[in-house]
Amino acid sequence: MPRIQCLPGHVADLIAAGEVVERPASVVKELLENAMDAGATAIVVELERGGLTYLRITDNGCGIAPDELPTAFLRHATSKLRTAEDLAAIGTLGFRGEALAAISAVSRVDIFSRQKGADAGAMLHLEGGVPGEVTEAGCPEGTTICVRDLFYNTPARMKFMKKDSAEAAAVGGIVQHLALSHPDISFKLIRDGAEVLHTPGDGKLLSAIYAAMGRDFAMGLLPIDGSGGEVRVQGFVTKPLNGHGTRGRQVFFVNGRFVKSQLLQAALEEAYRNRLLKGKFPGCVVHITLPADMVDVNVHPAKTVVKFVSDKAVFDAFYYTVRDALDGENKPEALAPRQESFYQSMTVQEYREKAAAPVETKKPLGSYTARPAVPSVSAKPAVPAVHDVAEKGKPFTATVPARDGCEVTYHITPPSVQEKKVVQAAVELPVEPVQQKLEEKAAPWRMVGEVLRTYIVCEDEEENLWLIDKHAAHERIRFDALKADPQPLMAQTLLAPLTVTLAPEESAAVLENLDMLRRFGFACEDFGDGTVLVREVPSDIRTGDAASTLEELAQKLLLGRIDPEGVRDELFHTMACKSAIKAGMVTDKAELAALVEKVQSGEIKYCPHGRPVAVKLTKYEIEKMFKRA
């Protein structure tokens, strides 16, 4: 067995870098957290080529003393922890003391720092984790770190990097989350010389949401503010009508730290139960605040996963806060005042005068005048027979009682002699023999009807009862038809390009697969700030469904659930679902019968998602329910 020995320092640093520095976005996250912990109120992030060749972060924080610069790049060197007890009450974002050491081990780093009130700053250059000499330098108050040639000494890591646009989108996601977690700090992101994000830093969460996530998202939000015990919940959630196709717009913070939590996700969606359209998800930007000893943030290297002491307390506080906000939106005082009734806004005299005014409407053969009936004890003159007057070829007037006690006066002009001849000729045309219809063989099933506007009830000749889901059955028919078409998917060019705003991670997944999406009808390009510009969509997808379809594909690409061969089927799934008969729709009996025929013939059994389209109940099972068997 080989002897046990300690690893050399540079090897240990490379291992730590593998855990901490996964991509440029990881570098940005660590450096931004350090800047925020340093008390910065304005932070600027600049990157080129997705951050692989050049990355600079500038802050106006407290700065680092010149003699502490080399120490800052040693492993486990930190100013935020002193004792083991401090781990139970962590109030800072970066605290492990591994970030700077790991970053410098796989890149070339230059750091400039000047403390508040100091006459001059200091500069240090590191290459592969090896520091040079600390020299005096002129620089603004705060700290500036330049990271160049990331992974230059570990080329094997480069093959795992994605396209520059995808890496830049990931960096944008990190900056966006941190800007939302600290609206009192102004964040600016400059990508290849162009400013793509700038938050005001005015301390208002809604201002940060507007700048980081867009106007449309910000305008469709409801504020929430509540608490349960020691758990405080604040932020914004989307209105029920503003649901999204994916969960990419759900952003959670716990004590100012961005986290991914299935617990919070479940509480949010449970509060929206029976309020959202099927297939839609709520969005939110929510801050959860609770005592530091009630949450453990040291359970994951990326610190995006936290563990609560009491899951139930957090769930209940979040759930009831969101539910109360949604219920409050529908209270009478929150609604617009009802308009006064038409008749209530009129006096009795005005109503009588309006009712007595004649209303004339022209008809093809004449006109009629409606007026309120005037009671009279005298008998009305008899109306001449229509055929008698028509024989004379002269116009005549007929008054006929109508509904609501009114009378209708008709002014009728009989047809001319020439018109009579045309009608007579049409009547005397010879009648062709009617084609004899062949008798059809009776189907071995009987459609009883439809229940809940969703399920077809059918009985077969073997005395079995069937319940058929009309949407699932029709969706399968549409899917099979699309699959059987040998022609490739055709694209339609949009008259006006469509802008689709995605979550940063979803945007990165789309930008990474532009060529693949183009093969299947989606011509997309990067529009900046997480927005994708769509110029072409598959011809079988309605323009109104293009955005939601792209969102669904982006989410599945992000999760790695589909490959190039699976994109076609996913598009077919979406096309079939969008065009199929929907549950709750009124459907013609002939259409229902056609669906039953497909199911009873055994042609379709499952929908494209694998759900059964029909359920069978035998006569014995039914009689057993009624205690007859």
Salt bridges, closest charged atoms under 4 A:
GLU33 OE2 - LYS29 NZ 2.89
GLU33 OE1 - LYS303 NZ 3.68
ASP37 OD2 - LYS80 NZ 2.98
GLU46 OE2 - ARG56 NH2 2.73
GLU98 OE2 - ARG75 NH2 3.36
ASP110 OD1 - HIS125 ND1 2.69
ASP110 OD2 - ARG148 NH1 2.86
GLU127 OE2 - ARG108 NE 2.98
GLU127 OE1 - HIS125 NE2 3.53
ASP149 OD2 - ARG108 NH1 2.74
ASP164 OD2 - ARG49 NE 3.34
GLU167 OE1 - ARG23 NE 2.99
GLU195 OE2 - HIS198 ND1 3.57
ASP216 OD1 - ARG215 NH1 3.87
ASP225 OD1 - ARG232 NH2 2.93
GLU269 OE2 - ARG247 NE 2.49
GLU270 OE1 - ARG273 NH2 2.91
ASP316 OD2 - LYS312 NZ 2.67
ASP327 OD1 - ARG275 NH2 2.53
ASP388 OD1 - HIS387 NE2 2.90
GLU407 OE1 - ARG371 NH2 3.38
GLU407 OE2 - LYS380 NZ 2.88
GLU450 OE2 - LYS470 NZ 2.75
GLU459 OE1 - ARG446 NH2 2.80
GLU463 OE1 - LYS619 NZ 3.45
ASP469 OD2 - ARG611 NH1 3.77
GLU475 OE1 - HIS471 NE2 3.45
GLU475 OE2 - HIS609 NE2 3.15
ASP480 OD1 - ARG476 NE 3.17
GLU512 OE1 - LYS162 NZ 3.56
GLU525 OE1 - ARG535 NE 3.03
ASP526 OD2 - ARG191 NH1 3.06
ASP545 OD2 - ARG542 NH2 2.99
ASP569 OD1 - LYS483 NZ 3.07
GLU570 OE1 - LYS556 NZ 2.56
GLU603 OE2 - LYS598 NZ 3.30
